[in-house]
Amino acid sequence: MSKYYITTSIPYVNAELHIGHAMELLQADVLARYHRQNGYDVVFATGSDEHGSKIAEKAAEKGVTNQEFVDAHVTAFKKLLKELQITNDRFTRTTSPDHEKRAQIVWKNLSKYIYKNSYIGLYCVGCEEFVTEQKAKDNNGVCPNHNRPYEQVKEENHFFALSTFTDKIKQAINDGTLQIVPETRKHEIIQLLNEGLDDISISRSKEKLTWGVAVPSDSSQVMYVWFEALLNYITVLGYPDSPDMAAYWPADVQIVGKDILRFHAAIWPGILLGLGLDLPKKLYVHGFISSEGKKMSKTLGNVVAPADIIDTYKLDAMRYYFLRHIPSYGDGDFNWQRMNEVYNNELANELGNGVGRVAAMISKYQDNIIGEVPPAEHDIHEYQLALQECRFDRALEEVWEQVRGLNQYIDAVKPWQIAKQGDSVHLQEVLALCVSNLLEIAALLAPFLPDTSAKIAVMFKDGIVRPLDEPLFPKEQEKPTQK
């Protein structure tokens, strides 16, 4: 059985997870479900990033310990995974003893590329990142994401000789060993590599930060959170000695947001090359989601939580909107009016109505007996190709071509007229063909809309119609108010 390993980035648990996190989890879930459906032995890993200055700051503000703070957020994260029906097989916590132990093994195995040196630079606590003088100047000395001045930091840290791997990383990306999609993100990272990678600081002084994984053989330092968190992708497999590491690495797909491209397309490959490990096969980089056309902000009152959408429209409708109407290769927007239109027009009218029409006609004309269902004959190559390319929107468009085609077929052949003419054999052939199409649609939708897919399959299995208690997607009459 072929192996398939997929990961998401691991969210930093200093705040509530938002719809951007939800979208990334849904994308990974689709690929995991699709590959299981096609017989792969899948490991789907996600987890939580729990160390660093921001965590320590927030915990102090709340008057709780660092561990108590991250425990509460991880509980909320796992609740969200259940609400979204995410089928992850592994969940790694960077505060777990196993991760910390294996991260220290990584450090030791990279030791020939690690050296100690003094560092002076501008640092944003909110981003947990040093910035260049030029970037600080462009931002007038204030981080635009956190609205706080950059801090001048001088300390002695451990450095990773990332510059050593610049040419090898660039070659791997150019020759497709590490495929980066979409192409725009590949060009972005190649431009960075053409400028040359600098060695990076990978530790912090314990005088300034105690909340982190201890650096082996140096009690004065802890690992820099952005270095240590990246290691989760192999520590969750039991690096270096677990059979899972040998079985599942390299990752088939790693999904990340465009804001952390550099970490995953430059720093992470450098670490792997230093360890003598293969690079991931594919890095899929998604865009951002705005709300009502603007960046989500509590001040603007346009923050949308996943639960808000699920409570109004149910989970499959949310999954559909985010996977079809947020561009897979770009930024997208969520707004309630558009959600309402998509729900009513596409899910209720097109899919729900198509299913309902077929079921009602078989019930009315054939006493719920379908008869022999012919095999599906649609070409699904474009659907399969879209999923290989992480084009979730395009894959669902292919499915919807079939949904609309079914409704057009019904309108063209008019089964009700065939029934009036008394041609029961022809009527049964027509309705059985409709059922064949619906069962194929259900199978194609299974990775995207698992509940809907299962309901359609149950309705028409075994040659008998089993009507649902209510429509697949009861119509929403009014636009919901902003939550």
SVG drawing of the C-alpha trace seen along z (x, -y; Angstrom):
<svg xmlns="http://www.w3.org/2000/svg" viewBox="-50 -56 81 60">
<polyline fill="none" stroke="black" stroke-width="0.4" points="0.0,0.0 1.4,-3.4 2.2,-5.8 0.9,-9.4 2.1,-12.0 0.5,-15.4 1.0,-18.2 -0.4,-21.6 1.6,-24.4 1.2,-24.3 -0.7,-27.4 0.9,-29.5 -1.5,-29.1 -1.4,-32.7 -4.9,-33.6 -8.1,-32.0 -7.9,-30.2 -9.7,-32.0 -11.1,-31.1 -7.7,-31.2 -6.5,-28.4 -9.8,-26.5 -9.3,-26.8 -5.8,-25.3 -7.1,-22.4 -9.9,-21.8 -7.5,-21.8 -5.3,-19.2 -8.4,-17.2 -9.6,-17.0 -6.3,-15.6 -6.1,-13.1 -9.7,-11.9 -9.1,-11.7 -6.0,-9.6 -7.6,-7.3 -10.6,-6.9 -8.1,-5.8 -6.4,-3.2 -3.4,-5.1 -1.9,-4.5 -2.3,-8.1 -0.7,-10.0 -2.2,-13.5 -0.4,-15.6 -1.2,-18.9 -0.4,-20.4 0.3,-23.4 3.3,-25.7 3.6,-26.5 6.9,-28.1 8.4,-31.6 8.1,-35.2 4.5,-35.8 3.3,-32.9 5.2,-34.0 3.8,-37.5 0.2,-36.4 0.4,-34.0 1.8,-36.8 -1.1,-39.1 -3.6,-36.4 -1.9,-35.6 -1.4,-31.9 1.6,-29.7 2.9,-29.3 1.8,-25.6 -1.7,-26.5 -2.1,-29.1 -1.1,-26.8 -3.1,-23.9 -6.3,-26.0 -5.7,-27.0 -4.8,-23.5 -8.2,-22.3 -9.9,-24.9 -7.9,-23.9 -8.9,-20.2 -12.5,-21.2 -12.3,-23.1 -10.8,-20.0 -13.9,-18.0 -16.3,-20.8 -14.6,-20.8 -14.5,-17.0 -10.8,-17.1 -9.4,-13.6 -5.9,-14.2 -4.0,-11.0 -1.4,-12.8 -1.4,-15.9 2.0,-17.2 2.5,-19.6 5.9,-21.3 5.8,-21.3 5.5,-17.5 8.5,-15.7 8.8,-13.6 9.0,-16.6 11.5,-18.3 13.7,-15.2 13.7,-14.7 14.3,-18.4 17.5,-18.2 18.5,-15.2 18.1,-17.3 20.2,-20.0 23.0,-17.5 22.8,-16.0 23.1,-19.5 26.1,-20.4 28.6,-20.7 26.5,-23.5 25.9,-25.3 28.2,-27.9 28.0,-30.6 28.3,-34.3 27.2,-37.7 24.2,-39.3 22.8,-42.8 19.6,-43.4 16.0,-44.7 13.5,-42.3 9.7,-42.1 8.4,-40.1 5.0,-39.8 6.5,-38.2 9.2,-36.4 11.5,-37.5 14.5,-39.7 14.1,-42.2 16.5,-44.0 17.4,-47.6 15.6,-48.3 12.4,-46.6 12.4,-48.5 12.9,-51.8 10.2,-51.0 7.8,-50.4 8.9,-53.6 10.4,-51.5 7.1,-49.9 5.9,-46.4 2.7,-46.9 1.2,-43.5 1.5,-44.2 1.8,-48.0 4.8,-47.9 8.3,-49.3 11.1,-47.0 13.5,-46.4 17.2,-46.6 18.6,-43.3 22.2,-42.4 23.1,-38.9 25.2,-35.9 23.3,-33.2 23.8,-30.0 23.6,-30.3 22.7,-27.8 24.9,-28.0 21.9,-28.3 23.9,-30.1 25.8,-26.8 22.6,-25.3 21.5,-28.2 22.5,-26.6 21.2,-23.1 17.8,-24.5 17.6,-26.5 18.5,-23.5 15.9,-21.3 13.2,-23.9 14.2,-24.5 14.4,-20.8 11.1,-20.0 12.5,-17.9 10.8,-20.3 7.7,-21.5 6.2,-24.8 2.7,-25.6 1.4,-28.0 4.2,-29.2 4.0,-32.7 5.3,-31.5 8.0,-29.5 9.2,-32.7 9.1,-34.6 11.4,-32.1 13.7,-31.8 14.2,-35.6 15.1,-35.3 17.5,-32.5 19.1,-34.5 20.0,-37.2 21.6,-34.5 20.6,-33.2 22.1,-34.5 23.0,-32.3 20.2,-32.5 20.1,-32.8 18.5,-29.7 18.7,-30.3 17.8,-32.9 19.3,-33.8 17.6,-32.3 18.0,-35.7 15.4,-37.0 13.4,-33.9 13.0,-30.8 10.0,-29.3 11.5,-27.1 13.4,-23.9 16.8,-23.8 19.8,-23.9 21.9,-20.8 25.2,-21.5 24.4,-25.2 22.3,-25.9 22.3,-29.6 20.2,-29.2 16.9,-27.9 16.0,-27.1 14.4,-29.9 10.8,-29.1 10.7,-29.3 13.6,-26.9 12.2,-24.5 8.6,-24.5 9.6,-23.5 11.0,-20.3 7.5,-19.0 7.1,-17.6 9.7,-14.9 9.4,-14.7 5.8,-13.7 7.0,-10.7 9.5,-9.8 12.8,-11.2 15.3,-9.7 14.7,-6.1 11.0,-5.3 9.8,-3.0 7.3,-5.7 10.1,-8.1 11.5,-5.6 8.0,-4.7 6.4,-8.2 9.2,-10.7 9.5,-12.7 6.2,-14.4 4.0,-14.3 2.4,-17.7 3.1,-20.4 0.5,-23.1 1.4,-26.6 0.3,-30.2 2.1,-32.7 3.3,-34.6 5.5,-31.8 6.9,-30.8 10.5,-31.7 10.6,-29.5 9.2,-26.5 10.9,-27.0 14.3,-28.2 15.0,-27.5 13.2,-24.1 14.9,-22.7 18.3,-23.9 17.6,-22.0 16.7,-18.8 19.7,-19.0 21.9,-19.5 20.3,-16.3 20.8,-14.4 17.1,-13.9 15.0,-14.2 13.1,-17.4 9.3,-17.4 7.8,-16.5 5.4,-19.5 4.9,-22.7 1.4,-24.1 1.1,-27.8 -2.3,-29.3 -3.4,-32.9 -5.2,-34.9 -8.9,-35.3 -10.4,-38.8 -13.8,-39.4 -16.3,-41.7 -13.5,-42.9 -11.2,-44.0 -8.6,-42.3 -10.2,-40.8 -10.1,-43.0 -11.9,-43.2 -11.9,-47.0 -13.8,-46.8 -16.1,-44.1 -15.6,-41.8 -13.9,-38.9 -15.7,-35.6 -15.2,-32.5 -15.7,-29.1 -18.4,-28.3 -20.4,-31.3 -20.7,-29.9 -21.3,-26.3 -24.1,-27.4 -25.9,-29.2 -25.2,-26.9 -23.9,-23.6 -20.5,-22.3 -20.6,-21.0 -21.8,-24.4 -18.9,-26.1 -16.5,-23.5 -18.0,-24.1 -17.6,-27.9 -14.0,-27.8 -12.9,-25.1 -14.6,-26.4 -15.1,-30.1 -11.8,-31.0 -9.3,-30.9 -6.9,-28.0 -4.0,-30.0 -4.8,-33.4 -6.5,-35.5 -10.2,-35.4 -13.0,-36.9 -15.8,-35.7 -18.9,-37.7 -22.4,-36.7 -24.3,-37.8 -22.1,-35.8 -22.3,-32.8 -26.1,-33.1 -26.1,-33.2 -23.8,-30.3 -25.8,-28.2 -29.1,-28.9 -28.1,-28.9 -25.5,-26.2 -26.1,-23.9 -29.9,-24.1 -31.0,-24.8 -28.5,-22.9 -27.3,-20.0 -30.1,-19.6 -32.8,-20.1 -31.2,-17.7 -31.1,-15.0 -34.6,-15.7 -36.1,-15.6 -34.6,-12.2 -35.7,-10.7 -39.2,-12.1 -39.7,-10.8 -38.4,-7.3 -40.8,-7.3 -43.7,-8.6 -43.4,-6.5 -41.5,-3.4 -42.5,-2.9 -39.0,-3.7 -37.5,-0.9 -34.5,-2.1 -33.6,1.0 -30.2,1.8 -27.9,-1.2 -25.4,-1.5 -21.7,-2.3 -20.7,-6.0 -19.1,-7.0 -17.8,-10.6 -14.2,-11.4 -12.8,-12.5 -9.2,-13.2 -9.5,-16.9 -10.9,-16.5 -8.0,-14.2 -5.4,-16.6 -6.9,-19.5 -6.4,-17.7 -2.9,-16.7 -2.2,-20.4 -4.0,-21.5 -6.6,-23.3 -9.6,-22.6 -11.7,-25.3 -11.1,-23.7 -11.9,-20.2 -15.2,-21.3 -16.0,-23.2 -15.5,-19.8 -18.0,-18.2 -20.5,-21.1 -20.3,-20.6 -21.8,-17.2 -24.4,-18.6 -25.6,-21.1 -25.3,-18.5 -27.7,-16.3 -30.3,-19.0 -30.0,-19.9 -30.4,-16.2 -33.6,-16.0 -35.0,-19.1 -34.2,-17.8 -35.5,-14.3 -38.6,-15.2 -39.1,-11.9 -42.6,-13.1 -43.6,-13.0 -42.1,-9.6 -44.2,-8.5 -47.4,-9.9 -46.6,-8.0 -46.5,-4.8 -43.0,-3.8 -41.9,-2.3 -38.7,-0.6 -37.4,-3.8 -38.3,-5.7 -36.5,-3.3 -33.4,-3.6 -33.5,-7.4 -33.9,-7.5 -31.3,-4.8 -28.9,-6.9 -29.7,-9.9 -28.9,-7.8 -25.6,-6.6 -24.7,-10.3 -25.7,-11.1 -23.7,-8.2 -20.6,-9.4 -21.2,-13.0 -21.4,-11.6 -18.1,-9.8 -16.4,-12.9 -17.8,-15.0 -16.7,-12.6 -13.4,-14.4 -15.0,-17.8 -18.6,-17.4 -18.4,-14.1 -21.9,-14.4 -23.6,-15.3 -21.8,-12.6 -22.8,-9.9 -26.5,-11.0 -26.7,-10.8 -25.0,-7.4 -27.4,-6.1 -30.4,-7.5 -29.8,-5.5 -27.8,-2.4 -29.0,1.2 -31.4,0.2 -33.9,-1.4 -34.6,-5.1 -34.5,-5.9 -35.9,-9.5 -34.3,-11.9 -36.3,-13.5 -35.5,-16.9 -33.9,-18.4 -30.1,-18.2 -29.8,-21.9 -33.0,-23.6 -33.1,-27.1 -32.1,-30.1 -34.5,-32.9 -32.6,-35.8 -29.0,-37.0 -27.7,-36.4 -26.7,-39.4 -23.0,-40.0 -21.9,-37.9"/>
</svg>
